[in-house]
Amino acid sequence: MPNYTAITKSVTLPDGRQISIETGKLAKFADGAVVVRLGDAMLLATVVSQPSARGDVDFLPLSVDYQEKFGGAGNIPGSFQRREGRLSDYEILVCRIVDRILRPMFPKDYHYEVQVMITLISADKTVQPDALAALAASAALSISDIPFAGPISEVRVARIDGKLQINPLTADIARADIDLIVGATADSVAMVEGEMNEVSEEEMVEAIAFAHEAIKEQVRVQLELAAEVEKSHTKREYPKYEENDDLKKRILEGVYEQAYQVAKSGNTSKAGRKEGFGAIKKSLTEKLLEEQPELDMKMFGRYYSSAEKKAIRDMMIKERTRLDGRQLTEIRPIWSEVNYLPGAHGSALFTRGETQSLTTVALGTKLDEQIIDTAMTSGYSKFMLHYNFPAFSTGEVKPNRGPGRREIGHGNLALRSLKKVMPSDDENPYTVRIVSDILESNGSSSMATVCAGSMALMDAGIPVRAAVSGIAMGLVQDKETGEYAVLSDILGDEDHLGDMDFKVTGTEKGIVACQMDIKIQGLSAEIMTAALHQAREGRLHILREMAKTISQPAAELKPHTPRSHKMLIDKEYIGAVIGPGGKVIQQIQKDTNATVIIEEKDEKGHVSIYASNQEDMEAAISRIRAIAATPEVGETYKGKVRSIQPYGAFVEIMPGKDGLLHISEVSHERLATLEGVLEVGQEIDVKLLDIDKKTGKYRLSRKVLLPKPERAASSNGEAQA
């Protein structure tokens, strides 16, 4: 008999499929462990929290890891070690969407290290596991004794063929014009991320509300599961913050009015504001230390931050103005430039306030495509966007250790935005890599990346369908009065102090991508809709500013951009173009300095040719056509005599294609032999008269190209006269 007692609960999706949540069978040493299953997809989620906290930690050390096991999908990793390695970008993105909704659900004074591990242990090609990851993590936390203000859940909502669906089949997502991951508690939405095909604000709000209804059911099932697990009934005790109401009141009185005035002063410099607030803190710290040498500095820091935050937030709501003096809807000054880097195939410099992105576009061949090798998918990607955030962009000193999870997440949001306006493969034969280097950062560098990337693509001559801009929105709301202020184009300070970070990207027609984190409970649909409409006005303003620099894709590629050409050849000639061991295609590339790539698709050979100049391009095209072109009846060819027979000559009209030039078709005169008329190796013009339908043999003629001799009868008549 098994030494476990499994408890299972299930929830039914709108389409009738069931999600099951099971605990008590696996990973029993973890503080909480569940297996979530939909179809054949199974995710194991475990949570463990340290029993003690480090004395110097004043934050929640939470780590969320999501990994897909290749074996669970029946695959073997393609890496050299043939084992799972560092997390892929996709896995990191899943970690981020789970982390962003879980983190606010822990008590602010809980500083014990927490590790959440989510593992895809069985894959189902019809199920997208990212939509189940947060549900699994939340269920594991809910059945544990770890303090947690959940449950929460996340679902994918997609609009397919005009109908909203929850966690749709993988094959159907390709037809979606809305594809969002929405995270929420039973009461309110907390996280949204996804992409759309230029939809309206109302359509997006409708999709979010639809997703929330499904999440409520998943939360209810988690509560039922937790009710049956004994250790979830009593959450573990831990030392709470010590409180000193007198000190808290005194700090508020000593900070509030001064901080309010600094916030209201409208200092446009980040450094200037920092200096102003710093002077208040320094003065109050010195004063209190004189009075209380044993002052608890951690407690002081908490109360001071809270008082300063309240003053700034109150100022925004009451004065309807911002830290840097802007109105609530006002966008910081924008200036931009394209073709800044002469060596790049496309480049743009975009600056908005104190945020700046220098972005490049490089155009490569099919050989430059990115290899995708994950447990669920494998293939190639011809569109990449990489985002870099060096420490100097914020005036800091940090070692460069490559992109972190934040960089990957910001880059993905920009990639999602720009891929929506990219041309089809037929219109764009290039592999495209965009790189955004953030040189200055004070608020929403990811949105600067979208703007700079859009402009750099146009500078490179890529025929994008429309320009894309992005804006970061913020929210400050008074919980007691309900008053609120929606902020357009937020600063870094406003992001930290606000109740919402809402990034929206789009074209003139509509929204193409979004990323939203809500830090308060109970955000109404009314406020969300107002924020989206305010974001639209800001987005359109930024598009107008971008258009002053560049409004259409460049008509010509840069001179140093590799030129491309696509051609189709019959499937039977693919081998001839490649040659034994690749000798023919390698020789063509060597002789012409072009890159030639051949793929077999749809019973045809698809040939892509890349060259740095037109002369090399034409040379490569000519060589391939000579090998793979199909002779056409009625066309004239310059052929070479390969052999001579009593009945005629065999003439090569194309490489590997010989036709019979019958002796009767050599000349208008009747010839008894070809001796003295044609020689092996001689080049002659011939016309293709016919192709035998059964044998495929070519019938040639030379005499139809020769002028007819004057008729003998006519000559005799003249003599008689």
Secondary structure as GFF3:
##gff-version 3
##sequence-region A 1 721
A	DSSP	beta_strand	7	12	.	.	.	ID=ss1
A	DSSP	beta_strand	18	23	.	.	.	ID=ss2
A	DSSP	beta_strand	32	38	.	.	.	ID=ss3
A	DSSP	beta_strand	41	49	.	.	.	ID=ss4
A	DSSP	beta_strand	62	68	.	.	.	ID=ss5
A	DSSP	three_ten_helix	70	73	.	.	.	ID=ss6
A	DSSP	alpha_helix	89	102	.	.	.	ID=ss7
A	DSSP	three_ten_helix	103	105	.	.	.	ID=ss8
A	DSSP	beta_strand	114	122	.	.	.	ID=ss9
A	DSSP	alpha_helix	130	142	.	.	.	ID=ss10
A	DSSP	beta_strand	153	160	.	.	.	ID=ss11
A	DSSP	beta_strand	163	166	.	.	.	ID=ss12
A	DSSP	alpha_helix	170	173	.	.	.	ID=ss13
A	DSSP	beta_strand	176	184	.	.	.	ID=ss14
A	DSSP	beta_strand	189	199	.	.	.	ID=ss15
A	DSSP	alpha_helix	201	227	.	.	.	ID=ss16
A	DSSP	three_ten_helix	230	232	.	.	.	ID=ss17
A	DSSP	alpha_helix	245	264	.	.	.	ID=ss18
A	DSSP	alpha_helix	270	291	.	.	.	ID=ss19
A	DSSP	alpha_helix	297	319	.	.	.	ID=ss20
A	DSSP	beta_strand	334	338	.	.	.	ID=ss21
A	DSSP	beta_strand	346	352	.	.	.	ID=ss22
A	DSSP	beta_strand	355	364	.	.	.	ID=ss23
A	DSSP	three_ten_helix	366	368	.	.	.	ID=ss24
A	DSSP	beta_strand	370	373	.	.	.	ID=ss25
A	DSSP	beta_strand	378	381	.	.	.	ID=ss26
A	DSSP	beta_strand	383	388	.	.	.	ID=ss27
A	DSSP	three_ten_helix	391	394	.	.	.	ID=ss28
A	DSSP	alpha_helix	405	419	.	.	.	ID=ss29
A	DSSP	beta_strand	431	440	.	.	.	ID=ss30
A	DSSP	alpha_helix	445	460	.	.	.	ID=ss31
A	DSSP	beta_strand	469	477	.	.	.	ID=ss32
A	DSSP	beta_strand	484	488	.	.	.	ID=ss33
A	DSSP	alpha_helix	492	497	.	.	.	ID=ss34
A	DSSP	beta_strand	500	506	.	.	.	ID=ss35
A	DSSP	beta_strand	511	518	.	.	.	ID=ss36
A	DSSP	alpha_helix	525	547	.	.	.	ID=ss37
A	DSSP	beta_strand	563	570	.	.	.	ID=ss38
A	DSSP	three_ten_helix	571	573	.	.	.	ID=ss39
A	DSSP	alpha_helix	574	578	.	.	.	ID=ss40
A	DSSP	three_ten_helix	580	582	.	.	.	ID=ss41
A	DSSP	alpha_helix	583	592	.	.	.	ID=ss42
A	DSSP	beta_strand	595	601	.	.	.	ID=ss43
A	DSSP	beta_strand	604	611	.	.	.	ID=ss44
A	DSSP	alpha_helix	614	628	.	.	.	ID=ss45
A	DSSP	beta_strand	636	645	.	.	.	ID=ss46
A	DSSP	beta_strand	648	654	.	.	.	ID=ss47
A	DSSP	beta_strand	657	662	.	.	.	ID=ss48
A	DSSP	three_ten_helix	663	665	.	.	.	ID=ss49
A	DSSP	beta_strand	683	691	.	.	.	ID=ss50
A	DSSP	beta_strand	698	701	.	.	.	ID=ss51
A	DSSP	three_ten_helix	703	705	.	.	.	ID=ss52
A	DSSP	alpha_helix	712	720	.	.	.	ID=ss53
###
